[in-house]
Amino acid sequence: MVRFLKAVESGCAWFGKAAAWTVPLLVLGTCLTILMVQLRMNVLVEWDARLPLFGEHLSLSNLTELQWHLFAVMTMLGGVYALHDNSHVCVDFLACRFSPRTRAIVTLLGDLLLLLPFTVIMTLYAWDYMMSAFHSGEGSSYGGLSDRWIIKAFLPLGFGLLVVFGVARVLRIGIQLSTSSFIPEASAAPRRVEE
């Protein structure tokens, strides 16, 4: 069971690894935006069919908004990877003094009392926020990206992944603590910053 729960945690973190591919797209979009500004171009390319998110052309407004949206995708999906990799912000100056078992108990309580309630509530609100954009056909009011619900869908997805990850981690730590099979993991220790 513990192996399955670890696989669930790793599966959730995979989305964060995949979101790293937004970085080259973000760099490319930034370079194109700078180039278009220097060349005083408003529309880079036009096409006949309407594409989701972009509409009928790739313009300076599209690229400018796309940069912010790619950053949002990276942030929403990267959160679960940071949590899995234990590279998130935590109270290391206290946790480094705890035994591995005490750190596990603190993690369990933190997930139950803070992570899960917050992420469940945020998933529900983010779902409503995304569905509102979908039903209203929300798009940019100044010629930027259309179909904003596609970008807003990463909010419930990111928080939902955190919920699934949190439930799997709570169950895994609970099982490990309740049995004598508790083995501290190398990744569970807080990272020390060398000066």
TARAHU-V262234 format. One record per residue. N is the residue number from 0. SS is DSSP state (H for helix, E for strand, C for the rest). PHI is phi in whole degrees, -180 to 180 (NA if undefined). BURIAL is + if it has 16 or more other ideal C-beta (glycine too) atoms within 10 Angstrom, else -. Layout:
# TARAHU-V262234
N_SS_PHI_BURIAL ; N_SS_PHI_BURIAL
This chain:
# TARAHU-V262234
0_C_NA_- ; 1_H_-62_- ; 2_H_-63_- ; 3_H_-64_- ; 4_H_-65_+ ; 5_H_-65_- ; 6_H_-65_- ; 7_H_-63_+ ; 8_H_-61_+ ; 9_H_-67_- ; 10_H_-63_- ; 11_H_-65_+ ; 12_H_-68_+ ; 13_H_-58_- ; 14_H_-62_+ ; 15_H_-67_+ ; 16_H_-64_- ; 17_H_-65_- ; 18_H_-67_+ ; 19_C_-63_- ; 20_C_-72_- ; 21_H_-74_+ ; 22_H_-64_- ; 23_H_-61_- ; 24_H_-65_- ; 25_H_-65_+ ; 26_H_-64_- ; 27_H_-61_- ; 28_H_-62_+ ; 29_H_-65_- ; 30_H_-63_- ; 31_H_-64_+ ; 32_H_-62_+ ; 33_H_-63_- ; 34_H_-62_- ; 35_H_-65_+ ; 36_H_-65_- ; 37_H_-65_- ; 38_C_-88_- ; 39_C_56_- ; 40_C_-102_- ; 41_C_-101_- ; 42_E_-118_- ; 43_E_-84_+ ; 44_E_-152_- ; 45_E_-123_- ; 46_E_-141_- ; 47_E_-79_- ; 48_E_-82_- ; 49_E_-85_- ; 50_E_-96_- ; 51_C_-57_- ; 52_C_78_+ ; 53_C_-95_+ ; 54_E_82_+ ; 55_E_-107_- ; 56_E_-160_+ ; 57_E_-110_+ ; 58_E_-118_+ ; 59_H_-61_+ ; 60_H_-65_+ ; 61_H_-58_+ ; 62_H_-66_+ ; 63_H_-64_+ ; 64_H_-68_+ ; 65_H_-60_+ ; 66_H_-61_+ ; 67_H_-66_- ; 68_H_-70_+ ; 69_H_-65_+ ; 70_H_-64_- ; 71_H_-65_+ ; 72_H_-62_+ ; 73_H_-60_+ ; 74_H_-69_- ; 75_H_-66_+ ; 76_H_-87_+ ; 77_H_-75_+ ; 78_H_-61_+ ; 79_H_-70_+ ; 80_H_-68_+ ; 81_H_-62_- ; 82_H_-67_+ ; 83_H_-65_+ ; 84_C_-83_- ; 85_C_59_- ; 86_C_-110_- ; 87_C_-84_- ; 88_C_-74_- ; 89_C_-147_+ ; 90_C_-90_- ; 91_H_-67_- ; 92_H_-66_- ; 93_H_-92_- ; 94_H_-65_- ; 95_C_-68_- ; 96_C_-89_- ; 97_C_-84_- ; 98_C_-73_- ; 99_H_-57_- ; 100_H_-67_- ; 101_H_-66_- ; 102_H_-60_+ ; 103_H_-64_+ ; 104_H_-66_- ; 105_H_-63_- ; 106_H_-61_+ ; 107_H_-60_+ ; 108_H_-67_- ; 109_H_-62_- ; 110_H_-66_+ ; 111_H_-70_- ; 112_H_-93_- ; 113_H_-118_- ; 114_H_-62_+ ; 115_H_-65_+ ; 116_H_-60_- ; 117_H_-64_- ; 118_H_-71_+ ; 119_H_-65_+ ; 120_H_-62_- ; 121_H_-66_+ ; 122_H_-64_+ ; 123_H_-64_- ; 124_H_-67_- ; 125_H_-66_+ ; 126_H_-63_+ ; 127_H_-62_- ; 128_H_-63_+ ; 129_H_-68_+ ; 130_H_-66_- ; 131_H_-63_- ; 132_H_-66_+ ; 133_H_-67_- ; 134_H_-68_- ; 135_H_-87_- ; 136_C_66_- ; 137_C_-58_+ ; 138_C_-149_+ ; 139_C_-68_- ; 140_C_-88_- ; 141_C_-128_- ; 142_C_87_+ ; 143_C_-86_+ ; 144_C_-74_+ ; 145_C_-102_+ ; 146_C_50_+ ; 147_H_-64_+ ; 148_H_-62_+ ; 149_H_-64_+ ; 150_H_-70_+ ; 151_H_-67_+ ; 152_H_-66_+ ; 153_H_-74_+ ; 154_H_-67_+ ; 155_H_-66_+ ; 156_H_-65_+ ; 157_H_-63_+ ; 158_H_-69_+ ; 159_H_-63_+ ; 160_H_-63_+ ; 161_H_-65_+ ; 162_H_-64_+ ; 163_H_-61_+ ; 164_H_-60_+ ; 165_H_-62_+ ; 166_H_-63_+ ; 167_H_-63_+ ; 168_H_-69_+ ; 169_H_-61_+ ; 170_H_-63_+ ; 171_H_-63_+ ; 172_H_-66_+ ; 173_H_-60_- ; 174_H_-64_- ; 175_H_-65_+ ; 176_H_-73_- ; 177_H_-81_- ; 178_C_-108_- ; 179_C_-86_- ; 180_C_-93_- ; 181_C_-71_- ; 182_C_-123_- ; 183_C_-64_- ; 184_C_-94_- ; 185_H_-63_- ; 186_H_-76_- ; 187_H_-80_- ; 188_C_-76_- ; 189_C_-65_+ ; 190_C_-83_- ; 191_C_-94_- ; 192_C_-95_- ; 193_C_-81_- ; 194_C_-99_-
